[in-house]
Amino acid sequence: YYTSIPGSCNFETQDQEWTTVCGLTQDTTDDFDWNISNSAVTGQTDPHSDHTPGKGQSFLYVNSSSQKEGNRARITTTEFFPASTGVCRVRFWFWMFASRQTGILKVYTVEEHGMDILMWSSSRNEENKW
């Protein structure tokens, strides 16, 4: 159900097409980028599949192992979404387990004058699952 509603993305695209297909863009002012991959590329300690029902295998990830504390990887939506009252939802699954170099995953909204407003954050997942 979630992969067929407007604005959803399962990252089952070729190479870097996910930015266009998913309506996202890499922030050019950050320190490193998000990439699309599957468990074969990211290693044995990472998830062995994505969260998409069915035959999904790809997911978006950042490799923080070679980054310094304070470095950021940021993606933004290419679409503007109007303000709403209890209607707009952001739903995603994340996996951040068992790494000493795991940073903080943050979700912001940007108000009309450009101010970032922190809506949610997590420093790690307590379980080895999505």
N, C-alpha and C positions, 0 to 999 in steps of 0.2 A: 504494500500500500504506500509506504513512505517514498519509495523510489519513483512513483508515477505522478506525484503531485507537483504543481508548478514550483520552481525554485529548488527542487531536490537534485542531488547528484550522487551517483554511486562510484565515480572515478574509473569506470570501465572504459577508458579512452586510450588512444595511442599516444605515447610520448608526452609532450607538453601540451597537447590539445585540451587537457582538462581545464585550463584557465578559461578558454573560450566556451567550451561545452558547459561548464559549471557556473559561468558568470562570475569568475573570480580573477583577481590580478595580484601579482607579486608586488609588494611594496619596494620601490627602488631605493628607499632611504634606510632599509634595514641592513643587518649584518650578514645574513645568509638566507637561503630560500627553502620553501616547502617543495617537496617532490612527490611524484606519484610512483608507487612501487607495489611489490608484493613480498611475501616472506622469503622468497628465493634470493632477493637482492639485499634485504635489510639484515639477514642473519638469523641464527638459531634461537636467540633469546627473544626475538620479536614475535608478534602474533603470527600464527601459521595460516590465517585467512582473514578476510575482512568481515565486517558485520552484515554486509548485504545478503538478504535471503537468496537462495538459489546458487548460481554458479559464480558469484562475485569473488574476485581475488585481489583487486587493487584497492589501495587506500592512500591517503595523503599522509606524509610523514616529514619530520625534520630529524636530521642526524646531529645531535648535540654533543657527540663524543669529542669532537675537536674544537669546540667553541669555548670562548672565555666567558666567565660569569658576567652577566649584563648584556650579552649579545642577544639580538632579537631576530626572529623570522616572522614576517607578518604578511598575511593575505587580506585583501578587502574585496567586498562585493563590487561588481561593476554596475549594478542596478541600485537606484534609490528607492527605498521603501517608505511610503508615507507613514506618519505617526498613526497609531491605532490605540484603541482601548480594549485590551484583553483579546485581540484578534491575531496579532503577529506572533509567531513562535519560531524559535531556532531550535532544531533538534539535531543532535549529532552524537556519535559514539566515539570514545577515545580510549587509548591504551597507553599508560605511562607507568610501567611497573619495573621495579628492581634495577634501577640505574642510579648511580651516585651523581650522574651529570644531568639528570632530568630537571628541567627548569619548571616554569609555571605556565600553564595554558590559560590564556585570558580571552574573554569575549567582550568586546566593546560595541556600543552603538555610538554613532557620531551625530550630534544634534546639528540643526541647520546652520549654525555659525561655525561649525568645524570642531567643537569641543568633544573629545573622547570621553565617554562615560562608561566606566567599568560595570558590566552587568553580572559577570560570573568569572570565577577562577578556580583552578585546582593545581596543587603542587605535586600530587601523585595519586595513583590509583592504588588502593590497598590490596586489590586482588589481581591475579594474573589473568585478566579477561577484559573484554570490551565493556 
